[in-house]
Amino acid sequence: MKLYSLTLSGHAHRARLFLSLVGQPYETVEVDFAGGQNRSPDFLAINPFGQVPVLDDDGTIVPDSNAILVYLAKKLGRSDWLPEDAAGAARVQRWLSVAAGPIAFGPCAARLVTLFGASFDAGEVIARAHKILALIDGELSSRDWLAADRPTIADVALYSYIAAAPEGNVDLEAYENVRAWLARIEALPGFVSLPASPVGLNATGASA
């Protein structure tokens, strides 16, 4: 398997994290966004959206981080990470939708402002981040994992941008259950971290 990636991308980290958690060997191809490689004809041929990650599994091309999580779980027969029963699969899908919606337009967008200079309204996306984090914190008040009694790809899909939320000036201090959940993921065998950047609350001299 070959993964087209960008080291600082939380979306790409989702794929790298899951590949590592399930012990699947793969080759990383770092895409040069600064040099415009993501807009080159060759890259657009595998993902017309010009985004990472993209998985190439011996010619089967899978763009999109959440699609990659589903593909890998199915391809590798990992029903422990993606339940086969209808209700279990639906619970996971609910959180994949959260990852693609409120997480993308909340903590992800806030981090894009500080790390890449994105033109979002910082106050608006930070407020969105706190709204979804409060909801997730409540959901985790009575259980350890989002969609089952064990970690699933739902947890993987939400982890990266929540863990990196302080980089977007989103303080996690008020969310005790979320912080405990992050620690549980980080304790899983095979865990790999998203490289930290000194921006937002992580900036030199800022309070965490």
C-alpha positions in Angstrom: 0.0 0.0 0.0 1.1 3.6 -0.8 -0.2 6.6 1.1 0.0 10.1 -0.4 0.3 12.3 2.6 1.2 15.6 4.1 2.9 15.4 7.5 1.0 18.3 9.1 -2.4 17.3 7.8 -4.8 15.9 10.4 -6.8 14.2 7.6 -3.6 12.4 6.5 -2.8 11.6 10.1 -6.1 9.7 10.5 -5.0 7.3 7.8 -1.4 7.0 9.1 -2.7 6.4 12.6 -5.1 3.6 11.6 -2.5 1.9 9.4 -0.2 1.9 12.4 -2.9 0.7 14.8 -3.7 -2.3 12.7 0.0 -3.0 11.8 -0.4 -2.6 8.1 2.9 -1.9 6.3 2.7 1.0 3.8 4.9 3.4 1.9 4.5 7.2 2.5 4.6 9.6 -0.4 4.9 13.2 0.9 3.0 15.6 -1.4 4.6 19.0 -1.9 1.7 21.3 -1.4 4.0 24.4 -1.3 5.3 23.5 -4.7 1.9 22.8 -6.1 2.3 19.1 -6.5 -1.3 18.6 -5.4 -2.4 20.6 -8.4 -0.3 18.7 -10.9 -2.0 16.6 -13.6 -0.5 13.4 -12.2 -1.9 14.0 -8.7 -5.3 15.3 -9.9 -5.6 12.0 -11.9 -5.8 10.1 -8.6 -7.7 12.8 -6.7 -9.4 15.6 -8.7 -10.0 17.4 -5.4 -6.3 17.9 -5.0 -6.4 16.8 -1.4 -4.5 14.3 0.8 -4.6 11.6 1.9 -5.0 9.2 -1.0 -4.4 5.5 -0.6 -3.1 3.4 -3.5 -3.6 -0.3 -2.8 -2.0 -2.0 -5.7 -3.9 0.1 -8.2 -7.1 0.6 -6.2 -7.2 4.3 -5.5 -9.0 5.5 -2.4 -9.1 9.3 -1.8 -10.6 10.9 1.4 -9.5 10.1 5.0 -12.8 8.6 6.2 -13.2 6.5 3.0 -9.7 5.2 3.6 -10.6 4.2 7.2 -13.6 2.3 5.9 -11.7 0.7 3.1 -8.9 -0.5 5.3 -11.2 -1.9 7.9 -13.1 -3.8 5.3 -10.1 -4.9 3.2 -8.3 -6.2 6.3 -11.3 -7.8 7.8 -11.1 -5.7 10.9 -14.7 -5.9 12.2 -13.3 -5.0 15.6 -12.7 -1.5 14.2 -15.8 -1.3 12.0 -18.8 -3.4 13.2 -20.6 -5.5 10.6 -24.0 -5.3 12.2 -26.4 -2.6 11.0 -26.7 -0.7 14.3 -23.0 -0.8 15.0 -22.0 0.4 11.5 -24.6 3.2 11.8 -23.1 4.3 15.1 -19.7 4.6 13.5 -21.1 6.4 10.4 -22.7 9.0 12.7 -19.3 9.9 14.0 -17.6 9.8 10.5 -20.2 12.5 9.5 -19.2 14.5 12.6 -15.6 14.3 11.5 -16.5 15.6 8.1 -18.8 18.3 9.4 -18.5 19.9 12.8 -14.9 18.8 13.4 -13.8 20.0 9.9 -15.6 23.4 10.4 -14.6 23.7 14.0 -11.2 22.6 15.4 -9.8 21.8 12.0 -10.7 25.2 10.6 -9.4 27.0 13.7 -6.0 25.2 13.2 -6.0 26.1 9.5 -6.1 29.8 10.5 -3.1 29.7 12.8 -1.0 27.1 11.0 -1.7 27.9 7.3 -3.2 31.4 7.4 -6.7 30.3 6.2 -9.2 33.1 5.9 -11.9 31.8 8.2 -13.3 34.0 10.9 -11.2 32.8 13.9 -13.9 33.6 16.5 -16.6 31.8 14.6 -14.7 28.6 14.0 -13.4 28.6 17.6 -16.9 28.9 18.9 -18.0 26.0 16.6 -15.1 24.0 18.0 -16.2 24.5 21.6 -19.8 23.7 20.7 -18.9 20.2 19.3 -16.3 19.6 22.0 -19.0 20.2 24.7 -21.3 17.7 22.9 -18.6 15.1 22.6 -17.6 15.6 26.2 -21.2 14.9 27.2 -21.3 11.8 25.0 -18.1 10.5 26.7 -19.4 11.0 30.2 -20.9 7.5 30.3 -18.6 5.5 28.0 -14.9 5.2 27.1 -15.3 5.2 23.3 -17.5 6.9 20.8 -19.3 4.2 18.9 -18.8 0.9 20.8 -17.4 -0.7 23.9 -13.9 -0.6 22.2 -12.1 1.8 19.9 -13.4 2.0 16.3 -12.6 4.0 13.3 -15.0 6.6 14.7 -12.4 7.4 17.4 -9.6 7.5 14.8 -11.6 9.9 12.6 -12.1 12.4 15.4 -8.8 12.1 17.2 -6.4 14.1 15.1 -8.1 17.5 15.0 -9.3 17.3 18.6 -5.8 16.5 19.8 -4.4 19.4 17.8 -7.2 21.8 18.7 -4.9 23.9 21.0 -2.9 24.8 17.9 -6.1 26.6 16.7 -6.5 28.5 20.0 -9.1 26.0 21.2 -8.5 25.2 24.9 -9.3 21.6 25.9 -9.0 22.2 29.7 -12.8 22.3 30.3 -13.4 18.9 28.6 -12.2 16.3 31.1 -13.9 13.4 29.3 -12.5 14.4 26.0 -9.0 14.7 27.4 -9.3 11.2 29.1 -10.5 9.8 25.7 -7.5 11.3 23.9 -5.2 9.6 26.5 -6.9 6.3 25.9 -6.2 6.5 22.2 -2.6 7.6 22.8 -2.2 4.5 25.0 -3.2 2.1 22.2 -0.5 -0.2 20.8 0.7 1.2 17.5 -0.3 4.8 18.2 1.5 7.5 16.3 1.2 11.2 17.0 0.5 14.1 14.7 3.6 16.3 14.9 2.9 19.3 17.1 3.3 22.9 15.8 4.2 25.9 17.9 1.1 27.9 17.0 -2.1 28.9 18.9 -2.0 27.9 22.5 1.2 25.9 21.7 3.0 29.1 20.8 6.1 30.0 22.9 4.9 31.8 26.0 1.3 30.9 25.6 -0.6 29.1 28.2 -1.7 25.5 27.3 
